[in-house]
């Protein structure tokens, strides 16, 4: 999970403009734990938000002269999170940044 957080923070730092905040938050809910990494970057169009977690999901965006992913890093994150029984999602709005949310089951 450390590598997942490192990948998400690295992506946030790469895409966020200089002098903006990147936040890492840990939240506990009934039965789950959430790790949130948010940035004030350019955001991700809705049509790319699911594709960025796929292997080579960045390739299609690059052909269209846009970059909305960070290569295999997010695909790795998805596999690692799923291996721990969790899920990873993104909330993003173009021009308003992104929030990557890792939700993991809380062990007894």
URHUGI-V225939 format. One record per pair of residues at least 6 apart in sequence whose ideal C-beta (glycine too) atoms are under 8 Angstrom apart, sorted by sequence separation. I is the first residue (numbers start at 1). J is the second residue. If there is no record, write none. Layout:
I & J
I & J
This chain:
16 & 22
27 & 33
28 & 34
51 & 57
52 & 58
61 & 67
81 & 87
92 & 98
26 & 33
27 & 34
61 & 68
81 & 88
91 & 98
92 & 99
26 & 34
44 & 52
61 & 69
90 & 98
91 & 99
13 & 22
25 & 34
26 & 35
27 & 36
48 & 57
51 & 60
58 & 67
90 & 99
12 & 22
25 & 35
26 & 36
51 & 61
58 & 68
78 & 88
90 & 100
91 & 101
24 & 35
25 & 36
58 & 69
77 & 88
89 & 100
90 & 101
24 & 36
25 & 37
57 & 69
58 & 70
88 & 100
89 & 101
9 & 22
23 & 36
24 & 37
25 & 38
48 & 61
58 & 71
88 & 101
23 & 37
74 & 88
88 & 102
89 & 103
9 & 24
22 & 37
23 & 38
87 & 102
88 & 103
22 & 38
23 & 39
52 & 68
56 & 72
86 & 102
87 & 103
22 & 39
52 & 69
55 & 72
57 & 74
86 & 103
21 & 39
22 & 40
48 & 66
51 & 69
57 & 75
86 & 104
5 & 24
20 & 39
21 & 40
56 & 75
85 & 104
86 & 105
20 & 40
48 & 68
55 & 75
84 & 104
85 & 105
20 & 41
45 & 66
48 & 69
53 & 74
54 & 75
81 & 102
84 & 105
52 & 74
53 & 75
16 & 39
17 & 40
45 & 68
81 & 104
15 & 39
16 & 40
17 & 41
44 & 68
53 & 77
12 & 37
16 & 41
53 & 78
77 & 102
12 & 38
13 & 39
15 & 41
8 & 35
12 & 39
15 & 42
9 & 37
8 & 37
12 & 41
5 & 35
4 & 35
5 & 37
1 & 35
53 & 88
53 & 90
52 & 90
49 & 90
49 & 92
44 & 90
46 & 92
44 & 92
43 & 92
45 & 94
43 & 93
44 & 94
43 & 94
42 & 94
43 & 95
42 & 95
43 & 96
43 & 97
44 & 98
15 & 70
42 & 97
43 & 98
14 & 70
40 & 96
41 & 97
40 & 97
41 & 98
39 & 97
11 & 70
38 & 97
39 & 98
10 & 70
38 & 98
38 & 99
11 & 73
37 & 99
38 & 100
7 & 70
10 & 73
11 & 74
36 & 99
37 & 100
36 & 100
36 & 101
7 & 73
35 & 101
36 & 102
7 & 74
34 & 101
35 & 102
34 & 102
7 & 76
8 & 77
34 & 103
35 & 104
7 & 77
33 & 103
34 & 104
32 & 103
33 & 104
4 & 76
32 & 104
33 & 105
3 & 76
4 & 77
32 & 105
33 & 106
31 & 105
32 & 106
31 & 106
4 & 80
3 & 80
4 & 81
28 & 106
1 & 80
1 & 81
16 & 97
1 & 84
15 & 98
4 & 88
12 & 98
12 & 100
11 & 100
8 & 100
8 & 102
5 & 102
4 & 102
1 & 102
1 & 104
